[in-house]
């Protein structure tokens, strides 16, 4: 989790810690008193750590919400957290487009399945009539042979 946070915030963190490296060099080059440098760096470090802590908490909270959303997202994207920046909005827009495409494909598949089911039901119904007619013809032919055979036996 820490590495994921560091990878997602690499440039901002570099910009936060860059003054910690630059200020000592400037103080050394201008022969300024080290006490004021140490006091300034202490205040800056405390403020930077507070901001980084707040950002880590936001990052973890968003990560937790996304993990919960992955467990509950089936057909709705309403479980996703509100996007905080343009990139997150773009991702949510992309997810909405993909969700709509999925719904369209499922709907098309349902229609095709219904059409296939209707076709085979109609086919089965229509094939029953010729089969029943052939069965009736065969029964009539058998009855005719039975009647004819018994008449020949009676003679």
C-alpha positions as CSV (number, residue, x, y, z in Angstrom):
1,X,0.0,0.0,0.0
2,X,2.8,2.4,0.8
3,X,4.5,1.7,-2.5
4,X,1.2,2.4,-4.3
5,X,0.9,5.7,-2.5
6,X,4.5,6.6,-3.3
7,X,4.1,5.7,-7.0
8,X,0.9,7.7,-7.3
9,X,2.4,10.8,-5.6
10,X,6.1,10.7,-6.8
11,X,6.4,14.2,-8.3
12,X,4.4,16.0,-5.5
13,X,6.5,14.3,-2.9
14,X,9.7,15.2,-4.7
15,X,8.6,18.9,-4.8
16,X,7.8,18.8,-1.0
17,X,11.2,17.4,-0.1
18,X,13.2,19.4,-2.6
19,X,13.4,22.5,-0.3
20,X,14.8,20.3,2.5
21,X,17.8,19.8,0.2
22,X,18.0,23.3,-1.4
23,X,17.8,25.4,1.8
24,X,20.9,24.0,3.5
25,X,22.9,24.6,0.3
26,X,21.7,28.2,0.1
27,X,22.4,28.8,3.7
28,X,25.9,27.3,3.3
29,X,26.7,29.4,0.2
30,X,25.6,32.6,1.8
31,X,27.1,31.8,5.2
32,X,23.8,32.3,7.0
33,X,23.2,31.2,10.6
34,X,22.4,27.6,10.9
35,X,19.9,28.1,13.8
36,X,17.4,29.9,11.6
37,X,17.8,27.2,9.0
38,X,17.2,24.4,11.5
39,X,14.1,26.2,12.9
40,X,12.7,26.9,9.4
41,X,13.4,23.3,8.3
42,X,11.7,22.0,11.5
43,X,8.6,24.1,10.8
44,X,8.5,23.2,7.1
45,X,9.0,19.4,7.9
46,X,6.2,19.5,10.4
47,X,3.8,21.2,7.9
48,X,4.9,18.8,5.1
49,X,4.4,15.8,7.3
50,X,0.9,17.0,8.3
51,X,0.0,17.5,4.7
52,X,1.4,14.2,3.6
53,X,-0.5,12.5,6.5
54,X,-3.7,14.1,5.4
55,X,-3.1,13.0,1.8
56,X,-2.3,9.4,2.9
57,X,-5.6,9.3,4.9
58,X,-7.5,10.6,1.8
59,X,-5.7,8.0,-0.4
60,X,-6.4,5.1,1.9
61,X,-10.1,6.2,2.3
62,X,-10.5,6.4,-1.5
63,X,-8.8,3.0,-1.8
64,X,-11.1,1.5,0.8
65,X,-14.2,2.9,-0.9
66,X,-13.0,1.5,-4.3
67,X,-12.4,-1.9,-2.7
68,X,-15.9,-1.9,-1.3
69,X,-17.3,-0.8,-4.6
70,X,-15.6,-3.7,-6.4
71,X,-17.4,-6.0,-4.1
72,X,-20.8,-4.4,-4.6
73,X,-20.7,-3.2,-8.2
74,X,-22.8,-5.5,-10.3
75,X,-25.0,-3.3,-12.6
76,X,-24.6,0.1,-11.0
77,X,-21.6,2.4,-10.6
78,X,-23.3,4.5,-7.9
79,X,-21.2,2.8,-5.2
80,X,-18.0,4.5,-6.6
81,X,-16.7,7.4,-4.5
82,X,-17.0,10.9,-5.9
83,X,-14.1,11.8,-8.2
84,X,-11.7,14.4,-6.7
85,X,-9.9,15.4,-9.9
86,X,-10.3,15.5,-13.7
87,X,-8.5,12.2,-14.2
88,X,-10.9,10.4,-11.7
89,X,-13.8,12.0,-13.5
90,X,-12.5,10.7,-16.9
91,X,-12.1,7.2,-15.5
92,X,-15.7,7.3,-14.1
93,X,-17.0,8.5,-17.4
94,X,-15.1,5.7,-19.1
95,X,-16.6,3.2,-16.6
96,X,-20.1,4.6,-17.3
97,X,-19.6,4.1,-21.1
98,X,-18.4,0.6,-20.5
99,X,-21.3,-0.2,-18.3
100,X,-23.8,1.2,-20.9
101,X,-22.1,-0.9,-23.6
102,X,-22.3,-4.0,-21.3
103,X,-26.1,-3.3,-20.8
104,X,-26.6,-2.9,-24.5
105,X,-24.7,-6.2,-25.3
106,X,-26.7,-8.1,-22.6
107,X,-29.9,-6.7,-24.0
108,X,-28.9,-7.7,-27.6
109,X,-28.0,-11.1,-26.3
110,X,-31.4,-11.5,-24.6
111,X,-33.2,-10.5,-27.7
112,X,-31.2,-13.0,-29.8
113,X,-31.9,-15.7,-27.3
114,X,-35.6,-14.9,-27.3
115,X,-35.6,-15.0,-31.1
116,X,-33.9,-18.4,-31.2
117,X,-36.2,-19.7,-28.5
118,X,-39.3,-18.4,-30.5
119,X,-37.9,-19.9,-33.7
120,X,-37.4,-23.4,-32.2
121,X,-40.8,-23.3,-30.4
122,X,-42.5,-22.4,-33.7
123,X,-40.5,-25.0,-35.6
124,X,-41.4,-27.7,-33.0
125,X,-45.1,-26.7,-33.2
126,X,-45.1,-26.7,-37.0
127,X,-43.3,-30.0,-37.3
128,X,-46.0,-31.7,-35.1
129,X,-48.7,-31.3,-37.8
130,X,-46.9,-33.3,-40.5
131,X,-45.8,-35.9,-38.0
132,X,-49.4,-36.3,-36.8
133,X,-50.7,-36.5,-40.3
134,X,-48.1,-39.2,-41.2
135,X,-49.0,-41.1,-38.1
136,X,-52.7,-40.9,-39.1
137,X,-51.9,-42.1,-42.6
138,X,-49.9,-45.0,-41.2
139,X,-52.6,-45.9,-38.8
140,X,-55.2,-45.8,-41.6
141,X,-53.0,-47.9,-43.8
142,X,-52.5,-50.4,-41.1
143,X,-56.2,-50.5,-40.4
144,X,-56.8,-51.0,-44.1
145,X,-54.3,-53.8,-44.2
146,X,-55.7,-55.4,-41.1
147,X,-59.3,-55.2,-42.6
148,X,-58.1,-56.5,-45.9
149,X,-56.0,-59.3,-44.3
150,X,-58.9,-60.4,-42.2
151,X,-61.2,-60.4,-45.2
152,X,-58.7,-62.6,-47.1
153,X,-58.5,-64.9,-44.1
154,X,-62.3,-65.1,-43.9
155,X,-62.6,-66.2,-47.5
